[in-house]
Amino acid sequence: MRVDKWISAVNVVKRRTIATDMLKSGVVLVNDIKAKASKNIAIGDKVTIEYLKGALSYEVLQIPTTKTIPKSQKELYVKEL
């Protein structure tokens, strides 16, 4: 799954366009390397988002099969580090 779709699907950001804009501006890192929106992610990858107030890191636990997941199931797909 593409990293922009994953960020949107697991409810890290609300919309995929926001995720794409974040990737274009270079604030999203996958395994400590700046990523493009088309970068594929796998289980076990570390996704870091650098906000102005600090960075948040997430570990990919599962790849969702649907466009979005319920917020109650977020813990099954992503772990905040």
Biopython code that builds the backbone (N, CA, C, O; Angstrom):
import numpy as np
from Bio.PDB.StructureBuilder import StructureBuilder

atoms = [
    (1, "MET", "N", (0.847, -1.174, 0.000)),
    (1, "MET", "CA", (0.000, 0.000, 0.000)),
    (1, "MET", "C", (0.895, 1.240, 0.000)),
    (1, "MET", "O", (1.948, 1.268, 0.637)),
    (2, "ARG", "N", (0.454, 2.253, -0.723)),
    (2, "ARG", "CA", (1.194, 3.520, -0.766)),
    (2, "ARG", "C", (1.145, 4.202, 0.593)),
    (2, "ARG", "O", (0.164, 4.077, 1.327)),
    (3, "VAL", "N", (2.201, 4.917, 0.919)),
    (3, "VAL", "CA", (2.283, 5.544, 2.239)),
    (3, "VAL", "C", (1.208, 6.617, 2.423)),
    (3, "VAL", "O", (0.687, 6.766, 3.528)),
    (4, "ASP", "N", (0.866, 7.358, 1.388)),
    (4, "ASP", "CA", (-0.182, 8.373, 1.539)),
    (4, "ASP", "C", (-1.541, 7.736, 1.810)),
    (4, "ASP", "O", (-2.322, 8.262, 2.603)),
    (5, "LYS", "N", (-1.829, 6.620, 1.167)),
    (5, "LYS", "CA", (-3.080, 5.899, 1.427)),
    (5, "LYS", "C", (-3.081, 5.323, 2.839)),
    (5, "LYS", "O", (-4.109, 5.356, 3.515)),
    (6, "TRP", "N", (-1.951, 4.800, 3.291)),
    (6, "TRP", "CA", (-1.866, 4.206, 4.621)),
    (6, "TRP", "C", (-2.091, 5.250, 5.705)),
    (6, "TRP", "O", (-2.839, 5.009, 6.653)),
    (7, "ILE", "N", (-1.446, 6.411, 5.573)),
    (7, "ILE", "CA", (-1.599, 7.481, 6.565)),
    (7, "ILE", "C", (-3.062, 7.897, 6.685)),
    (7, "ILE", "O", (-3.554, 8.149, 7.785)),
    (8, "SER", "N", (-3.744, 7.965, 5.566)),
    (8, "SER", "CA", (-5.154, 8.330, 5.562)),
    (8, "SER", "C", (-6.038, 7.193, 6.074)),
    (8, "SER", "O", (-6.969, 7.437, 6.842)),
    (9, "ALA", "N", (-5.762, 5.965, 5.664)),
    (9, "ALA", "CA", (-6.609, 4.820, 6.014)),
    (9, "ALA", "C", (-6.592, 4.509, 7.503)),
    (9, "ALA", "O", (-7.614, 4.103, 8.057)),
    (10, "VAL", "N", (-5.452, 4.690, 8.160)),
    (10, "VAL", "CA", (-5.365, 4.357, 9.588)),
    (10, "VAL", "C", (-5.649, 5.563, 10.480)),
    (10, "VAL", "O", (-5.364, 5.538, 11.677)),
    (11, "ASN", "N", (-6.206, 6.606, 9.898)),
    (11, "ASN", "CA", (-6.682, 7.784, 10.635)),
    (11, "ASN", "C", (-5.572, 8.573, 11.322)),
    (11, "ASN", "O", (-5.791, 9.126, 12.400)),
    (12, "VAL", "N", (-4.387, 8.637, 10.721)),
    (12, "VAL", "CA", (-3.344, 9.517, 11.246)),
    (12, "VAL", "C", (-3.681, 10.953, 10.850)),
    (12, "VAL", "O", (-3.525, 11.871, 11.655)),
    (13, "VAL", "N", (-4.144, 11.152, 9.612)),
    (13, "VAL", "CA", (-4.674, 12.435, 9.152)),
    (13, "VAL", "C", (-6.068, 12.187, 8.590)),
    (13, "VAL", "O", (-6.424, 11.051, 8.278)),
    (14, "LYS", "N", (-6.859, 13.255, 8.460)),
    (14, "LYS", "CA", (-8.251, 13.084, 8.060)),
    (14, "LYS", "C", (-8.427, 12.774, 6.580)),
    (14, "LYS", "O", (-9.274, 11.957, 6.219)),
    (15, "ARG", "N", (-7.638, 13.414, 5.714)),
    (15, "ARG", "CA", (-7.833, 13.245, 4.272)),
    (15, "ARG", "C", (-6.531, 12.871, 3.580)),
    (15, "ARG", "O", (-5.441, 13.219, 4.034)),
    (16, "ARG", "N", (-6.670, 12.158, 2.478)),
    (16, "ARG", "CA", (-5.493, 11.724, 1.726)),
    (16, "ARG", "C", (-4.764, 12.917, 1.100)),
    (16, "ARG", "O", (-3.542, 12.878, 0.957)),
    (17, "THR", "N", (-5.482, 13.965, 0.729)),
    (17, "THR", "CA", (-4.813, 15.135, 0.154)),
    (17, "THR", "C", (-3.879, 15.786, 1.166)),
    (17, "THR", "O", (-2.825, 16.301, 0.795)),
    (18, "ILE", "N", (-4.257, 15.767, 2.437)),
    (18, "ILE", "CA", (-3.376, 16.298, 3.477)),
    (18, "ILE", "C", (-2.126, 15.439, 3.578)),
    (18, "ILE", "O", (-1.019, 15.963, 3.697)),
    (19, "ALA", "N", (-2.299, 14.120, 3.530)),
    (19, "ALA", "CA", (-1.158, 13.214, 3.585)),
    (19, "ALA", "C", (-0.230, 13.440, 2.388)),
    (19, "ALA", "O", (0.991, 13.443, 2.545)),
    (20, "THR", "N", (-0.793, 13.626, 1.211)),
    (20, "THR", "CA", (0.008, 13.868, 0.014)),
    (20, "THR", "C", (0.776, 15.176, 0.126)),
    (20, "THR", "O", (1.946, 15.243, -0.250)),
    (21, "ASP", "N", (0.128, 16.215, 0.640)),
    (21, "ASP", "CA", (0.804, 17.503, 0.834)),
    (21, "ASP", "C", (1.948, 17.381, 1.840)),
    (21, "ASP", "O", (3.006, 17.985, 1.658)),
    (22, "MET", "N", (1.738, 16.606, 2.894)),
    (22, "MET", "CA", (2.793, 16.408, 3.889)),
    (22, "MET", "C", (3.991, 15.690, 3.263)),
    (22, "MET", "O", (5.139, 16.019, 3.563)),
    (23, "LEU", "N", (3.729, 14.729, 2.410)),
    (23, "LEU", "CA", (4.808, 13.996, 1.744)),
    (23, "LEU", "C", (5.550, 14.903, 0.762)),
    (23, "LEU", "O", (6.774, 14.829, 0.659)),
    (24, "LYS", "N", (4.824, 15.751, 0.046)),
    (24, "LYS", "CA", (5.460, 16.674, -0.904)),
    (24, "LYS", "C", (6.355, 17.680, -0.188)),
    (24, "LYS", "O", (7.395, 18.069, -0.718)),
    (25, "SER", "N", (5.961, 18.105, 1.011)),
    (25, "SER", "CA", (6.769, 19.077, 1.739)),
    (25, "SER", "C", (7.911, 18.439, 2.520)),
    (25, "SER", "O", (8.703, 19.145, 3.144)),
    (26, "GLY", "N", (8.004, 17.111, 2.492)),
    (26, "GLY", "CA", (9.162, 16.429, 3.066)),
    (26, "GLY", "C", (9.144, 16.225, 4.558)),
    (26, "GLY", "O", (10.203, 16.081, 5.168)),
    (27, "VAL", "N", (7.967, 16.206, 5.173)),
    (27, "VAL", "CA", (7.911, 16.030, 6.626)),
    (27, "VAL", "C", (7.596, 14.593, 7.030)),
    (27, "VAL", "O", (7.512, 14.294, 8.221)),
    (28, "VAL", "N", (7.423, 13.699, 6.058)),
    (28, "VAL", "CA", (7.133, 12.297, 6.353)),
    (28, "VAL", "C", (8.356, 11.456, 6.009)),
    (28, "VAL", "O", (8.885, 11.517, 4.899)),
    (29, "LEU", "N", (8.789, 10.671, 6.987)),
    (29, "LEU", "CA", (9.937, 9.792, 6.803)),
    (29, "LEU", "C", (9.479, 8.344, 6.973)),
    (29, "LEU", "O", (8.696, 8.036, 7.871)),
    (30, "VAL", "N", (9.967, 7.469, 6.115)),
    (30, "VAL", "CA", (9.720, 6.036, 6.248)),
    (30, "VAL", "C", (11.076, 5.390, 6.499)),
    (30, "VAL", "O", (11.972, 5.455, 5.657)),
    (31, "ASN", "N", (11.217, 4.773, 7.650)),
    (31, "ASN", "CA", (12.493, 4.184, 8.073)),
    (31, "ASN", "C", (13.622, 5.213, 8.004)),
    (31, "ASN", "O", (14.717, 4.919, 7.526)),
    (32, "ASP", "N", (13.333, 6.431, 8.493)),
    (32, "ASP", "CA", (14.286, 7.549, 8.583)),
    (32, "ASP", "C", (14.780, 8.056, 7.232)),
    (32, "ASP", "O", (15.849, 8.662, 7.156)),
    (33, "ILE", "N", (14.016, 7.819, 6.162)),
    (33, "ILE", "CA", (14.336, 8.335, 4.827)),
    (33, "ILE", "C", (13.108, 9.091, 4.330)),
    (33, "ILE", "O", (11.989, 8.584, 4.416)),
    (34, "LYS", "N", (13.317, 10.329, 3.800)),
    (34, "LYS", "CA", (12.192, 11.097, 3.279)),
    (34, "LYS", "C", (11.500, 10.296, 2.189)),
    (34, "LYS", "O", (12.143, 9.735, 1.302)),
    (35, "ALA", "N", (10.174, 10.255, 2.273)),
    (35, "ALA", "CA", (9.400, 9.410, 1.375)),
    (35, "ALA", "C", (8.580, 10.242, 0.399)),
    (35, "ALA", "O", (8.195, 11.375, 0.687)),
    (36, "LYS", "N", (8.322, 9.648, -0.767)),
    (36, "LYS", "CA", (7.387, 10.207, -1.731)),
    (36, "LYS", "C", (6.044, 9.525, -1.518)),
    (36, "LYS", "O", (5.974, 8.484, -0.864)),
    (37, "ALA", "N", (4.986, 10.098, -2.059)),
    (37, "ALA", "CA", (3.644, 9.551, -1.868)),
    (37, "ALA", "C", (3.514, 8.147, -2.430)),
    (37, "ALA", "O", (2.708, 7.361, -1.933)),
    (38, "SER", "N", (4.288, 7.816, -3.452)),
    (38, "SER", "CA", (4.167, 6.507, -4.096)),
    (38, "SER", "C", (4.963, 5.414, -3.390)),
    (38, "SER", "O", (4.924, 4.260, -3.817)),
    (39, "LYS", "N", (5.677, 5.744, -2.333)),
    (39, "LYS", "CA", (6.478, 4.763, -1.604)),
    (39, "LYS", "C", (5.574, 3.692, -1.004)),
    (39, "LYS", "O", (4.603, 4.008, -0.317)),
    (40, "ASN", "N", (5.891, 2.438, -1.260)),
    (40, "ASN", "CA", (5.131, 1.337, -0.672)),
    (40, "ASN", "C", (5.656, 1.047, 0.723)),
    (40, "ASN", "O", (6.862, 1.083, 0.966)),
    (41, "ILE", "N", (4.741, 0.761, 1.633)),
    (41, "ILE", "CA", (5.141, 0.420, 2.987)),
    (41, "ILE", "C", (4.839, -1.042, 3.246)),
    (41, "ILE", "O", (4.010, -1.653, 2.572)),
    (42, "ALA", "N", (5.521, -1.587, 4.226)),
    (42, "ALA", "CA", (5.328, -2.988, 4.596)),
    (42, "ALA", "C", (5.167, -3.074, 6.106)),
    (42, "ALA", "O", (5.436, -2.116, 6.830)),
    (43, "ILE", "N", (4.730, -4.221, 6.561)),
    (43, "ILE", "CA", (4.571, -4.451, 7.998)),
    (43, "ILE", "C", (5.940, -4.331, 8.658)),
    (43, "ILE", "O", (6.920, -4.904, 8.183)),
    (44, "GLY", "N", (5.999, -3.586, 9.747)),
    (44, "GLY", "CA", (7.241, -3.384, 10.470)),
    (44, "GLY", "C", (7.949, -2.085, 10.144)),
    (44, "GLY", "O", (8.899, -1.718, 10.835)),
    (45, "ASP", "N", (7.510, -1.372, 9.100)),
    (45, "ASP", "CA", (8.125, -0.085, 8.762)),
    (45, "ASP", "C", (7.810, 0.949, 9.834)),
    (45, "ASP", "O", (6.787, 0.866, 10.514)),
    (46, "LYS", "N", (8.697, 1.920, 9.975)),
    (46, "LYS", "CA", (8.533, 3.022, 10.920)),
    (46, "LYS", "C", (8.247, 4.285, 10.124)),
    (46, "LYS", "O", (9.051, 4.695, 9.286)),
    (47, "VAL", "N", (7.096, 4.903, 10.387)),
    (47, "VAL", "CA", (6.689, 6.125, 9.706)),
    (47, "VAL", "C", (6.770, 7.265, 10.718)),
    (47, "VAL", "O", (6.144, 7.207, 11.776)),
    (48, "THR", "N", (7.545, 8.301, 10.390)),
    (48, "THR", "CA", (7.711, 9.456, 11.269)),
    (48, "THR", "C", (7.165, 10.686, 10.568)),
    (48, "THR", "O", (7.462, 10.930, 9.399)),
    (49, "ILE", "N", (6.359, 11.465, 11.293)),
    (49, "ILE", "CA", (5.827, 12.716, 10.776)),
    (49, "ILE", "C", (6.370, 13.834, 11.645)),
    (49, "ILE", "O", (6.171, 13.841, 12.860)),
    (50, "GLU", "N", (7.061, 14.784, 11.015)),
    (50, "GLU", "CA", (7.683, 15.897, 11.735)),
    (50, "GLU", "C", (6.737, 17.094, 11.729)),
    (50, "GLU", "O", (6.606, 17.788, 10.721)),
    (51, "TYR", "N", (6.084, 17.327, 12.859)),
    (51, "TYR", "CA", (5.226, 18.501, 13.027)),
    (51, "TYR", "C", (6.065, 19.645, 13.578)),
    (51, "TYR", "O", (7.213, 19.441, 13.972)),
    (52, "LEU", "N", (5.500, 20.840, 13.606)),
    (52, "LEU", "CA", (6.223, 21.997, 14.133)),
    (52, "LEU", "C", (6.529, 21.840, 15.619)),
    (52, "LEU", "O", (7.571, 22.299, 16.086)),
    (53, "LYS", "N", (5.638, 21.201, 16.361)),
    (53, "LYS", "CA", (5.824, 21.046, 17.808)),
    (53, "LYS", "C", (6.568, 19.772, 18.172)),
    (53, "LYS", "O", (6.725, 19.479, 19.357)),
    (54, "GLY", "N", (7.028, 19.011, 17.197)),
    (54, "GLY", "CA", (7.744, 17.767, 17.464)),
    (54, "GLY", "C", (7.347, 16.693, 16.473)),
    (54, "GLY", "O", (6.459, 16.884, 15.642)),
    (55, "ALA", "N", (8.013, 15.579, 16.576)),
    (55, "ALA", "CA", (7.770, 14.479, 15.643)),
    (55, "ALA", "C", (6.985, 13.360, 16.318)),
    (55, "ALA", "O", (7.149, 13.103, 17.510)),
    (56, "LEU", "N", (6.135, 12.703, 15.542)),
    (56, "LEU", "CA", (5.419, 11.520, 15.993)),
    (56, "LEU", "C", (5.834, 10.345, 15.127)),
    (56, "LEU", "O", (5.922, 10.468, 13.905)),
    (57, "SER", "N", (6.086, 9.213, 15.753)),
    (57, "SER", "CA", (6.499, 8.016, 15.027)),
    (57, "SER", "C", (5.456, 6.927, 15.194)),
    (57, "SER", "O", (4.846, 6.782, 16.253)),
    (58, "TYR", "N", (5.266, 6.171, 14.134)),
    (58, "TYR", "CA", (4.298, 5.087, 14.121)),
    (58, "TYR", "C", (4.956, 3.842, 13.540)),
    (58, "TYR", "O", (5.826, 3.932, 12.674)),
    (59, "GLU", "N", (4.533, 2.687, 14.026)),
    (59, "GLU", "CA", (4.991, 1.421, 13.467)),
    (59, "GLU", "C", (3.815, 0.770, 12.749)),
    (59, "GLU", "O", (2.701, 0.739, 13.273)),
    (60, "VAL", "N", (4.065, 0.251, 11.548)),
    (60, "VAL", "CA", (3.034, -0.403, 10.757)),
    (60, "VAL", "C", (2.852, -1.823, 11.286)),
    (60, "VAL", "O", (3.772, -2.638, 11.218)),
    (61, "LEU", "N", (1.659, -2.117, 11.816)),
    (61, "LEU", "CA", (1.374, -3.452, 12.328)),
    (61, "LEU", "C", (0.653, -4.317, 11.303)),
    (61, "LEU", "O", (0.914, -5.515, 11.199)),
    (62, "GLN", "N", (-0.257, -3.702, 10.543)),
    (62, "GLN", "CA", (-1.000, -4.388, 9.494)),
    (62, "GLN", "C", (-1.279, -3.409, 8.373)),
    (62, "GLN", "O", (-1.257, -2.194, 8.572)),
    (63, "ILE", "N", (-1.543, -3.949, 7.191)),
    (63, "ILE", "CA", (-1.940, -3.138, 6.047)),
    (63, "ILE", "C", (-3.459, -3.279, 5.895)),
    (63, "ILE", "O", (-3.951, -4.394, 5.723)),
    (64, "PRO", "N", (-4.210, -2.174, 5.954)),
    (64, "PRO", "CA", (-5.660, -2.281, 5.816)),
    (64, "PRO", "C", (-6.062, -2.716, 4.408)),
    (64, "PRO", "O", (-5.385, -2.391, 3.433)),
    (65, "THR", "N", (-7.156, -3.446, 4.311)),
    (65, "THR", "CA", (-7.653, -3.892, 3.005)),
    (65, "THR", "C", (-8.760, -2.989, 2.492)),
    (65, "THR", "O", (-9.167, -3.104, 1.336)),
    (66, "THR", "N", (-9.254, -2.088, 3.340)),
    (66, "THR", "CA", (-10.302, -1.160, 2.935)),
    (66, "THR", "C", (-9.759, 0.260, 2.895)),
    (66, "THR", "O", (-8.645, 0.524, 3.349)),
    (67, "LYS", "N", (-10.558, 1.171, 2.345)),
    (67, "LYS", "CA", (-10.126, 2.558, 2.205)),
    (67, "LYS", "C", (-9.896, 3.231, 3.551)),
    (67, "LYS", "O", (-8.940, 3.989, 3.718)),
    (68, "THR", "N", (-10.772, 2.954, 4.506)),
    (68, "THR", "CA", (-10.610, 3.480, 5.861)),
    (68, "THR", "C", (-10.974, 2.392, 6.860)),
    (68, "THR", "O", (-11.673, 1.432, 6.537)),
    (69, "ILE", "N", (-10.488, 2.566, 8.068)),
    (69, "ILE", "CA", (-10.823, 1.632, 9.146)),
    (69, "ILE", "C", (-11.534, 2.411, 10.232)),
    (69, "ILE", "O", (-11.344, 3.622, 10.334)),
    (70, "PRO", "N", (-12.352, 1.752, 11.052)),
    (70, "PRO", "CA", (-12.967, 2.452, 12.186)),
    (70, "PRO", "C", (-11.902, 2.913, 13.178)),
    (70, "PRO", "O", (-10.899, 2.230, 13.384)),
    (71, "LYS", "N", (-12.123, 4.061, 13.784)),
    (71, "LYS", "CA", (-11.150, 4.593, 14.739)),
    (71, "LYS", "C", (-10.944, 3.650, 15.914)),
    (71, "LYS", "O", (-9.879, 3.652, 16.532)),
    (72, "SER", "N", (-11.944, 2.849, 16.225)),
    (72, "SER", "CA", (-11.819, 1.905, 17.339)),
    (72, "SER", "C", (-10.840, 0.774, 17.026)),
    (72, "SER", "O", (-10.356, 0.111, 17.944)),
    (73, "GLN", "N", (-10.539, 0.542, 15.748)),
    (73, "GLN", "CA", (-9.622, -0.531, 15.355)),
    (73, "GLN", "C", (-8.232, -0.022, 14.984)),
    (73, "GLN", "O", (-7.418, -0.779, 14.454)),
    (74, "LYS", "N", (-7.956, 1.239, 15.255)),
    (74, "LYS", "CA", (-6.670, 1.833, 14.888)),
    (74, "LYS", "C", (-5.494, 1.093, 15.523)),
    (74, "LYS", "O", (-4.438, 0.975, 14.902)),
    (75, "GLU", "N", (-5.660, 0.592, 16.754)),
    (75, "GLU", "CA", (-4.572, -0.088, 17.463)),
    (75, "GLU", "C", (-4.142, -1.380, 16.771)),
    (75, "GLU", "O", (-3.025, -1.849, 16.988)),
    (76, "LEU", "N", (-5.000, -1.954, 15.950)),
    (76, "LEU", "CA", (-4.663, -3.182, 15.232)),
    (76, "LEU", "C", (-3.725, -2.928, 14.051)),
    (76, "LEU", "O", (-3.007, -3.828, 13.616)),
    (77, "TYR", "N", (-3.735, -1.695, 13.536)),
    (77, "TYR", "CA", (-2.994, -1.365, 12.324)),
    (77, "TYR", "C", (-1.750, -0.523, 12.572)),
    (77, "TYR", "O", (-0.797, -0.574, 11.795)),
    (78, "VAL", "N", (-1.758, 0.245, 13.644)),
    (78, "VAL", "CA", (-0.658, 1.188, 13.881)),
    (78, "VAL", "C", (-0.366, 1.255, 15.376)),
    (78, "VAL", "O", (-1.267, 1.196, 16.212)),
    (79, "LYS", "N", (0.937, 1.380, 15.686)),
    (79, "LYS", "CA", (1.357, 1.566, 17.073)),
    (79, "LYS", "C", (2.178, 2.841, 17.149)),
    (79, "LYS", "O", (3.162, 3.010, 16.428)),
    (80, "GLU", "N", (1.754, 3.737, 18.036)),
    (80, "GLU", "CA", (2.483, 4.990, 18.193)),
    (80, "GLU", "C", (3.714, 4.738, 19.056)),
    (80, "GLU", "O", (3.624, 4.147, 20.132)),
    (81, "LEU", "N", (4.846, 5.188, 18.575)),
    (81, "LEU", "CA", (6.109, 4.981, 19.292)),
    (81, "LEU", "C", (6.484, 6.209, 20.103)),
    (81, "LEU", "O", (7.518, 6.215, 20.771)),
]
sb = StructureBuilder()
sb.init_structure("model")
sb.init_model(0)
sb.init_chain("A")
sb.init_seg("    ")
for serial, (resi, resn, name, xyz) in enumerate(atoms, 1):
    if name == "N":
        sb.init_residue(resn, " ", resi, " ")
    sb.init_atom(name, np.array(xyz, "f"), 0.0, 1.0, " ", f" {name:<3s}", serial, name[0])
structure = sb.get_structure()
